[in-house]
């Protein structure tokens, strides 16, 4: 005796097959696409450079050190008393860019020497950390040069003072101050 199929059984079996086929296709598509999506994540070397620690114990007063962080040079300057006094004496209204550009502070803080040099550590005005990329076209300025004895970008003539603030030339902004903090008296973490 033949078994008679009803429309409800057939519909239920067909629906199950559609759902099962769709689920297998979705899992297969996800498994196929995952390597392409995963390869867009930053590799381990980039993630490792998210922050660096720099030993500053060998930097004498009046000297600078340039380190690489996230593919950019960072200037670490151990400023002299004269450089600090000179930068502190500048009237903010004389600056082309009145903002501190310090990632450790609110975006609208003024470009006083204290807001530029102190960053996360207000008790260390002798240390100045800046991303060493000219804000005009991305060149690397030369240290202890220019009309303000700070940094000078010879490509197009931008002059920065001893606090890394633009004073003359086509650069529209001060040099950026990255996020940093002092881990100890001789170690600073950038990033």
N, C-alpha and C positions, 0 to 999 in steps of 0.2 A: 504494500500500500504506500503510495506516494504521499509525502508530507506536503501540505499546501502552505505556501508562504503568504503571509498577509502583508499589506502595504506598510504597516507600522514596523514590523520586523525589518523589512528591507530598508526603510528610512533610517532606522536606528543603526543598522550595520553600515550604511553608506555614510552617515554622519560621523560615526566612529572612525572610519577609514580616512575621511577628509581631515578630521582633527589630528589623528595620528600622523598622517603625511605632512600636515602643516607644522606640527611640533618637531618632527625629524628634520624638516627643511630649515626651520628656524635655528635649531641647534647646530646643524651643519654650516649654515651661513655665519653664525657667531664664531664657530671654531675656525672657519676660513678667514674671517676678518680680524680676529684678535691679534695675530702677529703684525698685521699692518697698523693697527691702532697702537699696539704696545711699542712699536719701534719709534713712535713720535714722542715718547717720554724722553726727558733728558738722560744721558748716560751717566754712569757712576762718576766719571771724572768731572762733569759739570756740577753734579750735586755735591761733590766733595769741595768744590770751590765756592759754595754758597757762603761760607765764612772761612777766613784764614786767621791764624794767630801768628803774630810777628814779634820776634824778640827785639826790643828797642834799646837794650842795655849798651850796645856798642855805638849808638848814635850820640856823638858829642854835641854840645851846644854849638849852634851855627851850622850843623851838618844836616843833610837830608838823606833819605833812603827811598828808593822807588821799588815797590813790590807789585806783582800782578794779582788782580782780583777780578774774577768774572771776565777775564780777557781784556781788562783795562788797567793802565798804570795807576797806582795810588801813591801820591807823594806823602811821605811822613817827614815832617820838618821839626827839628828841635830848635825852636826860635831863641834868639838872643833877647836880652832885656831891651835893647835898642829897637829891635824889630817889633816887639810887643808894644812899646811906648809909641812908636811911629804909627802903627796900625790903630791903636786906641785913640789917637789924636784926630783921626779923620772924621769930618762932619758927614753924617749920613746923607744930608741933602746934596753933597758934592758927588755922590756916587751915581753912575748910570743905572745900576741895579741896586735898589735899596733893600732887597730881600736876602736873608741869610743863606738860603739854598742848602740848609743843613737838615739831613734826613733824621737827625736826632731831636729836632725841634718842630713846633708847628710851622706850617708852610708860610704863614704871613709874618714871621719874626723878622725884625730888622737886621741888616747886615753889619751890626756892630762887631768889633773884634771879638768880644766875649761870645757872641752868638755864633761866630764863625769858628773860632779856635776851641772853645770849650766843649761844645757838643754835649756828649753824655756825661762829661766829667768837668764840672766848673772849677775844680781845684787844680787843674793842670793847664794853665794858659800858655805854657811854653811849648806845648805839642799842637801841631796843626796837621790834620789829615784831610786830604782832598783827592778827588778823582782827577788825575792828571790829563784831562782831555779838554782842549780849548772848546768853548761853547759856540764858537763861530762855525768852523767846519770840521772839528774833530781832530785837529793836529795835537801834538804833544808839546806843550810849552817848555821852555828851558828855564831852569831855576837860577835864582840870584842874578837876574838880568832885567833889562828894561828900565824905564824911567823911574820906577817906584821900588827898585831893588827886590822885587818879588819874582814873578814869572813873566816871561816874554815869549810870545808865539811869533817866530820869524816869518811864518808863511804869509800872514796878512797884517802883522803889526799890532796885535792885541797886547796891552800891558796890564798886568795884574799886580796888586800891591802885596805886602808881606802877610796879608790875611787871605790872599787868593781872590780878592774882589776886583772886578774889571774896573779899570780907571781910564783907559784910553784905547781906541781902536774899534774894529767892527764887531767884536764879540758882544752879544746881547745880554749875557748873564755872567754872574760870578761862577767860579769853579765850584762844582758840587762837593759837598761834604758827605761821605757815606755814613751809614750806621756803623758805629764803633763803640767799644767800651774797653776800659783797662781791666784786664784779668788780674794783673799784679803790677808792681812798680816797674817791672821790666817786660811785660807782655801785654800787647794790645790785640783785641779780636776785632777784625773788620768783617762786617756782614752779620 
